[in-house]
């Protein structure tokens, strides 16, 4: 059995932040990651971090405070506001100015701040050149500091001694290994968007059929703590399910750009100074790859068909819930000429990265030929998509006969966008934690020696809007890692 002062479980943004911060106290730190490489959901993210009192705000004359940030976050909650944890929201808002500067000190670069209602001031900062920058720079910082990193090690059980969590068992390629912590163990394994068991328990049987964007987000940390009396708060809440275009077979070139600070600084300068016409192809390569189609497509007349050419749901009433029951869990968004003309410019966009850009039908034709199919007639379109020819024509006729207040599908040429799939982007269900990120057990008493950060330790806080999940990952990770180090004996 190997012994360390602090053990961190999970090698995404929150886990790396926890490991680096714990190591900065002089403690010996082990980071365990079940996958072959680090990254977690942070590596899949758009890469937005929302913060106040940043150098970027100062350069643009934005006078902002954590207190205002805390207040404005509640504006995203709507009818769910009573389920929020305002105390943890205060922890996040207060921690973000220093957390943002800490990210900059690690070599990570941002563009912004960008506006996003209901924030009263621009606070959203977008990472450059892509979200892999977080993992690349933080992994380098962790290794440079002396954090021991072991991948291919999946935590399977926590062990208590004298009423304190001290040990963790992991499955590794060499069999089960046991690691002992003289200080705290930090759970930073993300959410459970890709775990059918927890989704069925907290959300429902239909949600259990729907995949997560991150297929390895299987609620490992939540399960470890639940076995010791921990509890999940807001397990029924998630971003999704929503429709997403299938990713390209080859990783988008923008997402492959090296995270060099010099390149990131050049990109930031270009976004501020280059004409939008020159920047648009560059930005579109991202916006058409990673984001969801707008629901306005359906309210304006588009229909959703499956791989048999059949319309299978009311597209204006949670279509993502119906898609998992279709062949290959996939479908296509069908547009006629009127629709393609309508979604050729503002305000009718196919997808958007808030504060960055809007993508229209032509952008998908140019940037995503793998999911853009056009034809003069429905029969030709069905042939190109390998759909039953007669079925597609009959589907359109049936839709038009019962369209009611929705626009009918008219003449071609026609465009099919897809395949699309239903996914959960992230779940809000995290373990109950106190303001020191200690996991709470029976009677809301801290489970000694056990901490949780990021989505695993969200504690009932609602992280609506862009940039708050990543902000919480880094802020809570640093705090949990530091507190776990102070527990070392």
C-alpha positions as CSV (number, residue, x, y, z in Angstrom):
1,X,0.0,0.0,0.0
2,X,1.3,3.4,-1.0
3,X,0.9,6.4,1.4
4,X,0.4,10.1,0.5
5,X,-0.6,13.1,2.4
6,X,-3.5,14.0,0.0
7,X,-5.2,11.8,-2.7
8,X,-7.2,13.5,-5.5
9,X,-9.6,11.3,-7.5
10,X,-10.2,12.6,-11.0
11,X,-7.9,14.3,-13.5
12,X,-10.1,17.0,-15.0
13,X,-10.0,20.7,-14.2
14,X,-11.2,20.4,-10.6
15,X,-8.9,17.5,-9.8
16,X,-5.8,19.2,-11.3
17,X,-6.6,22.4,-9.4
18,X,-7.0,20.4,-6.1
19,X,-3.7,18.5,-6.7
20,X,-1.7,21.6,-7.5
21,X,-3.0,23.6,-4.5
22,X,-2.5,20.7,-2.1
23,X,1.1,20.3,-3.4
24,X,1.8,24.0,-2.9
25,X,1.5,23.4,0.8
26,X,4.4,21.0,0.7
27,X,2.3,17.9,1.1
28,X,2.9,14.7,-1.0
29,X,0.0,14.4,-3.4
30,X,-1.3,11.6,-5.6
31,X,-3.8,12.2,-8.4
32,X,-5.8,9.2,-9.7
33,X,-7.5,9.2,-13.1
34,X,-9.5,6.2,-14.5
35,X,-8.9,7.1,-18.1
36,X,-5.6,6.7,-20.0
37,X,-5.1,10.5,-20.1
38,X,-6.2,13.5,-18.1
39,X,-9.0,15.9,-19.2
40,X,-12.4,15.0,-17.9
41,X,-15.4,17.2,-18.9
42,X,-13.1,20.3,-18.8
43,X,-11.4,19.1,-22.0
44,X,-14.9,18.8,-23.7
45,X,-16.1,22.2,-22.6
46,X,-16.6,25.3,-24.6
47,X,-14.0,26.8,-22.3
48,X,-15.8,29.8,-20.7
49,X,-14.9,31.1,-17.2
50,X,-17.0,33.8,-15.7
51,X,-15.3,36.1,-13.1
52,X,-15.1,39.6,-11.8
53,X,-12.2,42.0,-11.1
54,X,-10.1,40.4,-13.9
55,X,-7.3,42.2,-15.8
56,X,-9.5,41.9,-18.9
57,X,-12.3,43.8,-17.2
58,X,-9.9,46.4,-16.0
59,X,-8.5,47.0,-19.5
60,X,-12.0,47.7,-20.7
61,X,-12.9,49.9,-17.8
62,X,-15.5,47.5,-16.3
63,X,-15.9,48.2,-12.6
64,X,-17.3,45.0,-11.1
65,X,-17.5,43.1,-7.8
66,X,-18.0,39.6,-6.5
67,X,-21.1,40.8,-4.7
68,X,-22.7,41.9,-7.9
69,X,-21.7,38.6,-9.5
70,X,-23.3,36.7,-6.7
71,X,-26.5,38.7,-7.1
72,X,-26.7,38.4,-10.9
73,X,-26.2,34.6,-10.8
74,X,-29.6,34.3,-9.1
75,X,-31.2,35.9,-12.2
76,X,-30.5,32.7,-14.2
77,X,-32.4,30.5,-11.7
78,X,-36.0,31.4,-12.5
79,X,-38.5,29.1,-10.8
80,X,-35.6,27.0,-9.5
81,X,-34.2,29.7,-7.3
82,X,-35.5,28.1,-4.1
83,X,-33.4,25.1,-4.8
84,X,-30.1,27.1,-5.1
85,X,-27.4,27.2,-2.4
86,X,-26.7,30.9,-2.0
87,X,-24.0,30.3,0.5
88,X,-21.9,28.2,-1.9
89,X,-22.8,30.7,-4.6
90,X,-21.1,33.3,-2.4
91,X,-18.1,31.1,-2.1
92,X,-17.8,30.9,-5.8
93,X,-18.3,34.6,-6.6
94,X,-15.8,35.6,-3.9
95,X,-13.2,33.1,-5.0
96,X,-13.3,33.9,-8.7
97,X,-11.1,37.0,-8.9
98,X,-8.1,35.1,-7.4
99,X,-8.9,31.9,-9.2
100,X,-8.9,33.7,-12.6
101,X,-5.5,35.3,-11.8
102,X,-4.3,31.9,-10.8
103,X,-5.3,30.4,-14.1
104,X,-3.4,33.2,-15.9
105,X,-0.3,32.5,-13.8
106,X,-0.4,28.9,-15.1
107,X,-0.1,30.2,-18.7
108,X,-3.8,30.0,-19.6
109,X,-5.0,32.8,-21.8
110,X,-8.5,34.2,-22.4
111,X,-10.5,36.5,-24.6
112,X,-13.1,38.8,-23.1
113,X,-15.0,39.8,-21.1
114,X,-18.1,39.1,-23.0
115,X,-21.7,40.1,-22.1
116,X,-24.4,37.5,-21.1
117,X,-27.7,38.5,-19.7
118,X,-28.7,38.3,-16.9
119,X,-25.2,39.5,-15.9
120,X,-25.4,43.3,-15.6
121,X,-21.8,43.6,-16.7
122,X,-19.6,41.6,-19.1
123,X,-17.9,38.7,-17.1
124,X,-17.5,35.8,-19.4
125,X,-14.0,35.0,-20.5
126,X,-13.3,32.4,-23.3
127,X,-10.2,30.3,-23.2
128,X,-7.7,30.5,-26.1
129,X,-7.1,28.6,-28.3
130,X,-9.4,25.9,-27.0
131,X,-10.4,24.1,-23.8
132,X,-7.5,21.6,-24.0
133,X,-5.4,24.6,-22.8
134,X,-6.7,24.1,-19.3
135,X,-5.5,20.5,-19.1
136,X,-2.2,21.0,-20.9
137,X,-1.1,23.8,-18.7
138,X,-2.4,22.5,-15.4
139,X,-1.0,19.0,-16.0
140,X,2.4,20.6,-16.7
141,X,2.1,22.6,-13.5
142,X,1.1,19.6,-11.5
143,X,4.0,17.5,-12.7
144,X,6.4,20.4,-12.3
145,X,5.3,20.7,-8.7
146,X,5.8,17.1,-8.0
147,X,2.3,15.7,-8.0
148,X,2.3,12.0,-8.6
149,X,-0.2,11.2,-11.4
150,X,-1.5,7.7,-12.0
151,X,-3.8,7.1,-15.0
152,X,-5.8,3.9,-15.7
153,X,-6.7,3.8,-12.0
154,X,-10.4,3.7,-11.3
155,X,-11.5,4.2,-7.7
156,X,-13.9,1.4,-6.5
157,X,-14.2,1.9,-2.8
158,X,-13.4,4.1,0.1
159,X,-12.2,2.7,3.4
160,X,-12.8,4.2,6.9
161,X,-10.6,3.7,9.9
162,X,-11.6,5.1,13.3
163,X,-14.5,6.9,11.7
164,X,-12.3,8.7,9.2
165,X,-11.9,8.1,5.4
166,X,-8.2,7.1,5.0
167,X,-7.9,4.7,2.2
168,X,-9.0,4.2,-1.4
169,X,-9.1,1.0,-3.5
170,X,-8.6,1.2,-7.2
171,X,-8.8,-1.1,-10.2
172,X,-5.5,-0.8,-12.3
173,X,-4.0,-2.8,-15.1
174,X,-1.9,-4.5,-12.4
175,X,-5.0,-5.5,-10.3
176,X,-6.5,-3.8,-7.3
177,X,-4.2,-1.3,-5.6
178,X,-4.7,0.4,-2.2
179,X,-3.7,3.9,-1.5
180,X,-3.6,5.5,2.0
181,X,-4.0,9.2,2.8
182,X,-2.7,10.8,6.0
183,X,-4.7,13.9,5.1
184,X,-7.9,14.2,3.0
185,X,-9.2,12.5,-0.1
186,X,-10.7,14.8,-2.7
187,X,-13.4,13.5,-5.0
188,X,-13.3,15.4,-8.3
189,X,-14.7,12.9,-10.8
190,X,-17.3,15.0,-12.5
191,X,-21.0,14.4,-12.9
192,X,-23.1,11.3,-13.8
193,X,-24.5,12.3,-17.2
194,X,-23.2,9.0,-18.7
195,X,-24.4,6.7,-15.9
196,X,-27.7,5.0,-16.6
197,X,-28.1,3.8,-13.0
198,X,-27.9,7.2,-11.4
199,X,-29.9,8.9,-14.1
200,X,-32.7,6.3,-13.7
201,X,-32.6,6.9,-9.9
202,X,-32.6,10.7,-10.0
203,X,-34.1,11.7,-13.4
204,X,-36.2,8.8,-14.8
205,X,-36.1,5.8,-17.1
206,X,-36.2,7.8,-20.4
207,X,-33.3,10.0,-19.3
208,X,-31.3,6.8,-18.5
209,X,-31.3,6.0,-22.2
210,X,-29.7,9.4,-23.2
211,X,-25.9,9.6,-23.5
212,X,-23.7,12.3,-22.0
213,X,-21.3,14.4,-24.0
214,X,-18.5,13.0,-21.8
215,X,-19.0,9.2,-22.0
216,X,-16.7,8.7,-19.0
217,X,-18.8,10.9,-16.6
218,X,-20.3,8.0,-14.7
219,X,-20.7,9.4,-11.2
220,X,-17.9,7.5,-9.7
221,X,-17.3,10.1,-6.9
222,X,-21.0,10.3,-6.0
223,X,-21.2,6.5,-5.7
224,X,-18.2,6.3,-3.5
225,X,-19.6,8.9,-1.1
226,X,-23.2,7.5,-1.2
227,X,-21.8,4.2,0.1
228,X,-20.6,6.1,3.2
229,X,-23.8,8.0,3.9
230,X,-23.3,11.0,1.6
231,X,-26.3,12.4,-0.3
232,X,-26.9,14.0,-3.7
233,X,-28.7,17.3,-4.1
234,X,-30.5,18.4,-7.2
235,X,-29.9,15.0,-8.9
236,X,-32.9,15.6,-11.2
237,X,-31.5,18.8,-12.7
238,X,-29.3,18.9,-15.8
239,X,-28.4,20.8,-18.9
240,X,-30.2,18.6,-21.4
241,X,-31.2,16.5,-22.8
242,X,-30.7,18.5,-25.9
243,X,-30.0,17.9,-29.5
244,X,-26.4,18.0,-30.7
245,X,-24.9,17.4,-34.1
246,X,-22.7,14.3,-34.2
247,X,-19.0,15.4,-34.0
248,X,-16.9,15.2,-37.1
249,X,-14.8,12.0,-37.5
250,X,-11.7,14.1,-37.6
251,X,-11.1,16.5,-34.7
252,X,-11.7,20.1,-35.7
253,X,-8.4,21.8,-36.5
254,X,-9.2,24.7,-34.1
255,X,-9.5,22.2,-31.3
256,X,-6.1,20.8,-32.3
257,X,-4.3,24.1,-32.0
258,X,-1.4,23.9,-29.5
259,X,-2.1,25.9,-26.3
260,X,0.9,28.1,-26.6
261,X,0.5,31.4,-24.7
262,X,2.1,33.3,-27.7
263,X,-0.5,31.8,-30.1
264,X,-3.3,32.5,-27.6
265,X,-2.1,36.1,-27.3
266,X,-2.1,36.5,-31.1
267,X,-5.6,35.1,-31.3
268,X,-6.8,37.6,-28.6
269,X,-5.2,40.5,-30.5
270,X,-6.8,39.2,-33.8
271,X,-10.3,39.0,-32.2
272,X,-9.9,42.6,-31.1
273,X,-8.3,44.1,-34.2
274,X,-8.9,42.0,-37.3
275,X,-12.0,42.6,-39.6
276,X,-14.9,40.3,-38.7
277,X,-15.0,39.0,-42.4
278,X,-11.4,37.7,-42.0
279,X,-12.1,36.1,-38.6
280,X,-15.5,34.5,-39.5
281,X,-14.2,31.3,-41.2
282,X,-11.9,30.7,-38.2
283,X,-14.7,31.1,-35.7
284,X,-17.2,29.1,-37.7
285,X,-15.0,26.1,-37.6
286,X,-15.7,25.9,-33.9
287,X,-19.3,27.1,-33.8
288,X,-20.5,24.5,-36.3
289,X,-18.7,21.7,-34.5
290,X,-19.4,21.8,-30.8
291,X,-22.8,23.4,-30.3
292,X,-26.5,22.6,-30.3
293,X,-29.0,23.5,-33.1
294,X,-31.4,26.3,-32.1
295,X,-35.0,25.2,-31.2
296,X,-36.1,28.1,-33.4
297,X,-35.5,25.8,-36.3
298,X,-38.6,23.8,-35.3
299,X,-40.8,26.7,-34.4
300,X,-40.1,28.2,-37.8
301,X,-41.1,25.0,-39.6
302,X,-38.3,22.5,-39.7
303,X,-39.2,18.9,-38.8
304,X,-37.2,16.1,-37.2
305,X,-37.1,12.7,-39.0
306,X,-35.5,9.4,-38.1
307,X,-33.4,7.1,-40.3
308,X,-36.6,5.6,-41.7
309,X,-37.7,9.0,-43.0
310,X,-40.5,9.2,-40.4
311,X,-41.5,12.1,-38.2
312,X,-41.7,10.6,-34.8
313,X,-42.4,13.5,-32.3
314,X,-43.7,17.0,-31.8
315,X,-40.4,18.9,-32.4
316,X,-41.6,21.8,-30.3
317,X,-42.1,19.6,-27.2
318,X,-38.9,18.2,-25.9
319,X,-37.8,16.3,-29.0
320,X,-34.5,15.1,-27.4
321,X,-36.6,12.8,-25.1
322,X,-38.0,10.9,-28.1
323,X,-34.7,10.5,-30.1
324,X,-33.2,7.6,-28.0
325,X,-36.0,5.3,-29.1
326,X,-35.3,5.8,-32.8
327,X,-33.0,3.7,-34.9
328,X,-29.3,4.4,-33.9
329,X,-30.7,7.1,-31.5
330,X,-30.3,9.5,-34.4
331,X,-32.3,11.8,-36.6
332,X,-32.1,14.6,-39.2
333,X,-33.4,18.2,-39.3
334,X,-35.3,18.8,-42.5
335,X,-35.6,22.2,-44.1
336,X,-37.2,23.5,-47.3
337,X,-36.0,26.4,-49.4
338,X,-38.0,28.9,-47.4
339,X,-36.3,27.7,-44.2
340,X,-32.8,27.7,-45.7
341,X,-33.4,31.3,-46.9
342,X,-34.8,32.3,-43.5
343,X,-31.8,30.8,-41.6
344,X,-29.3,32.6,-43.8
345,X,-28.8,35.6,-41.5
346,X,-29.7,37.3,-38.2
347,X,-31.9,36.8,-36.2
348,X,-32.4,33.3,-37.4
349,X,-29.3,31.2,-36.6
350,X,-28.7,27.5,-36.6
351,X,-26.3,27.6,-33.6
352,X,-24.4,30.1,-31.5
353,X,-21.5,30.5,-29.1
354,X,-22.9,33.3,-26.8
355,X,-20.9,36.5,-27.2
356,X,-18.7,34.9,-29.9
357,X,-20.6,34.2,-33.2
358,X,-23.7,32.9,-34.9
359,X,-23.7,30.2,-37.5
360,X,-26.2,30.0,-40.4
361,X,-27.1,27.3,-42.9
362,X,-24.4,28.4,-45.3
363,X,-21.8,28.1,-42.5
364,X,-22.8,24.4,-42.1
365,X,-22.6,23.8,-45.8
366,X,-19.0,25.2,-45.8
367,X,-17.7,23.9,-42.5
368,X,-19.6,20.6,-41.9
369,X,-20.2,18.9,-45.2
370,X,-20.4,15.6,-43.2
371,X,-23.7,16.7,-41.7
372,X,-25.1,18.9,-44.5
373,X,-27.0,17.1,-47.3
374,X,-29.0,19.0,-50.0
375,X,-31.1,17.9,-53.0
376,X,-33.6,19.4,-55.3
377,X,-36.4,16.9,-54.5
378,X,-37.4,14.8,-51.5
379,X,-36.8,11.7,-53.4
380,X,-33.2,12.7,-54.2
381,X,-32.6,13.7,-50.6
382,X,-33.9,10.4,-49.4
383,X,-31.5,8.6,-51.8
384,X,-28.5,10.6,-50.6
385,X,-29.4,9.8,-46.9
386,X,-30.2,6.1,-47.7
387,X,-33.8,6.7,-46.4
388,X,-36.8,4.9,-47.8
389,X,-37.8,7.2,-50.7
390,X,-41.6,6.8,-50.4
391,X,-41.4,7.2,-46.7
392,X,-39.9,10.7,-46.7
393,X,-42.4,12.1,-49.2
394,X,-45.3,10.6,-47.2
395,X,-43.9,12.0,-44.0
396,X,-43.8,15.5,-45.4
397,X,-47.3,15.2,-46.8
398,X,-48.6,13.9,-43.4
399,X,-46.9,16.7,-41.6
400,X,-48.4,19.4,-43.9
401,X,-51.9,17.9,-43.5
402,X,-51.7,18.3,-39.7
403,X,-49.3,21.2,-39.3
404,X,-51.9,23.5,-37.7
405,X,-50.3,26.8,-36.7
406,X,-46.8,25.6,-37.7
407,X,-45.5,26.5,-41.1
408,X,-45.8,23.7,-43.7
409,X,-42.8,22.3,-45.6
410,X,-42.8,23.7,-49.1
411,X,-40.8,23.4,-52.2
412,X,-37.1,22.5,-52.5
413,X,-34.3,22.5,-52.8
414,X,-34.2,20.7,-49.4
415,X,-31.5,20.5,-46.8
416,X,-31.0,17.8,-44.1
417,X,-28.8,18.7,-41.2
418,X,-27.6,15.7,-39.2
419,X,-27.4,13.1,-37.9
420,X,-28.3,14.7,-34.6
421,X,-28.4,12.9,-31.3
422,X,-29.8,13.6,-27.8
423,X,-27.2,14.3,-25.1
424,X,-26.8,15.6,-21.6
425,X,-24.2,18.3,-21.4
426,X,-23.8,18.3,-17.6
427,X,-25.8,17.4,-14.5
428,X,-26.3,19.6,-11.5
429,X,-26.6,16.6,-9.1
430,X,-23.6,16.9,-6.7
431,X,-22.8,15.7,-3.2
432,X,-23.9,17.8,-0.3
433,X,-20.8,19.7,1.0
434,X,-20.2,22.4,3.5
435,X,-18.4,25.7,2.8
436,X,-15.0,24.0,3.3
437,X,-15.9,21.4,0.7
438,X,-16.2,18.6,3.2
439,X,-18.7,15.9,2.1
440,X,-21.7,15.8,4.5
441,X,-23.1,12.5,5.8
442,X,-25.7,11.6,8.3
443,X,-27.2,14.5,10.1
444,X,-25.3,16.8,7.7
445,X,-22.1,16.1,9.7
446,X,-18.9,16.2,7.7
447,X,-17.5,12.8,6.8
448,X,-14.0,13.1,8.2
449,X,-11.2,13.0,5.7
450,X,-13.5,13.3,2.6
451,X,-13.8,16.3,0.3
452,X,-15.5,16.9,-3.0
453,X,-15.0,19.5,-5.7
454,X,-16.3,20.5,-9.1
455,X,-19.6,18.8,-10.3
456,X,-19.0,16.0,-7.8
457,X,-19.2,18.5,-4.9
458,X,-21.7,21.0,-6.3
459,X,-23.7,21.0,-3.1
460,X,-27.0,22.0,-4.5
461,X,-25.7,25.2,-6.1
462,X,-27.3,26.1,-9.5
463,X,-24.6,26.9,-12.0
464,X,-26.8,28.4,-14.8
465,X,-25.3,30.6,-17.5
466,X,-22.0,30.1,-19.2
467,X,-18.7,30.0,-17.4
468,X,-19.9,29.0,-13.9
469,X,-19.3,25.2,-14.1
470,X,-15.7,25.7,-15.0
471,X,-15.3,28.5,-12.6
472,X,-16.6,26.3,-9.8
473,X,-14.3,23.4,-11.0
474,X,-11.2,25.5,-10.5
475,X,-12.3,27.5,-7.5
476,X,-13.7,24.6,-5.5
477,X,-10.8,22.4,-6.6
478,X,-8.2,24.7,-5.2
479,X,-10.1,25.2,-2.0
480,X,-10.8,21.5,-1.4
481,X,-7.1,20.6,-2.2
482,X,-5.9,23.2,0.3
483,X,-8.3,22.1,3.0
484,X,-7.4,18.4,2.4
485,X,-3.7,19.3,2.8
486,X,-4.4,21.0,6.1
487,X,-5.9,17.7,7.3
488,X,-2.6,15.8,6.9
489,X,-1.3,14.3,10.1
